[in-house]
Structures are given as structure tokens and as C-alpha cells.
Amino acid sequence: MAMSAAEIEGLIKEAIPDASVRIEDLAGDGDHYAAYVTSAAFKGLTRVQQHQMVYQALKGRMGDQLHALALQTLVPESAASEHG
């Protein structure tokens, strides 16, 4: 059973409340998505750690309900430029 873009967005926002999330259905099949996630929670984390946060938010659905997810994570400029 495939996931909808709204379901993916909802899971990410539930786990990372400040996240700005944009989901694109790459193949029109509800199975291959690109996710663009921006969150201050990513500040100071490696790209791998950021991606792990998003995958954890999907609660084990990768590879089962969600076949492919091209993931891009970003720290908002305001958070990235803060000192301290």
C-alpha cells in the first residue's frame, strides 16, 4: 500500500514540529517521492544525522509503504547564521 504526500508530510511534521516540508511525487505512482525538509533542529548535525531524523519520523515505512524517497535537508538561514 502506497503512502500519500500528505501522509509523509504529516509524519515528518509530527516528529519535527518546526519543519518546513515540501513533497513531490516523482513518478505519479505514490511510491517514489522527493522530500525537501528545512528545520532548525538540523543545526549542528551532519547530513547523515539529518536524514536519519527524517527516516525515523517515517516510523519504519521506508521500503514497505514508501519505496523510494529522495531526501534533501536544510537548516534555515536564520538558524544557520546564529552564533552560540
C-alpha positions in Angstrom: 0.0 0.0 0.0 1.5 3.3 -1.1 1.7 6.5 1.0 0.3 9.8 0.0 2.4 13.0 0.1 0.2 14.3 2.8 0.9 11.3 5.0 4.6 11.7 4.5 4.4 15.4 5.3 2.3 14.7 8.4 4.7 12.2 9.8 7.7 14.4 9.3 5.9 17.4 10.9 4.7 15.3 13.8 8.3 14.3 14.6 10.0 17.7 13.7 7.3 20.3 14.5 9.2 23.3 13.2 9.9 21.6 9.8 9.0 23.2 6.5 8.2 20.2 4.3 7.7 20.0 0.5 6.9 16.7 -1.1 7.0 15.9 -4.8 5.6 12.7 -6.3 8.4 11.9 -8.8 6.7 9.1 -10.8 3.0 9.8 -10.2 2.7 6.4 -8.7 2.5 7.3 -5.0 5.6 5.3 -4.4 8.6 7.5 -5.4 8.9 10.9 -3.7 11.3 13.7 -3.2 11.1 15.4 0.2 12.6 18.8 1.0 12.8 19.3 4.7 14.0 22.5 6.4 14.3 22.6 10.2 16.4 24.5 12.8 16.5 21.1 14.6 19.1 20.1 11.9 21.6 22.7 13.1 24.9 21.2 14.1 24.0 17.8 12.7 25.7 16.0 9.9 23.7 15.4 6.7 23.5 11.7 7.6 22.1 12.6 11.1 19.6 15.0 9.5 18.4 12.2 7.1 18.2 9.7 10.0 15.9 12.1 11.8 13.6 12.2 8.8 13.7 8.4 8.3 12.9 7.9 12.0 9.9 10.2 11.6 8.6 7.9 8.9 8.3 5.1 11.5 9.7 2.2 9.5 7.6 2.8 6.4 10.6 3.2 4.1 11.0 0.1 1.9 7.4 -1.1 2.8 4.7 1.5 2.1 7.2 4.0 0.7 9.5 2.6 -1.9 11.8 5.5 -2.7 12.4 8.9 -1.1 15.0 11.3 -2.5 15.7 13.4 0.6 17.1 16.9 0.9 17.5 18.5 4.3 18.4 22.1 5.1 18.9 24.3 8.1 17.0 27.7 7.7 19.4 30.6 7.1 18.3 32.3 10.2 19.3 29.3 12.4 22.5 28.7 10.4 23.8 32.2 10.9 23.1 32.4 14.7 26.1 32.4 16.9 26.2 30.4 20.2 
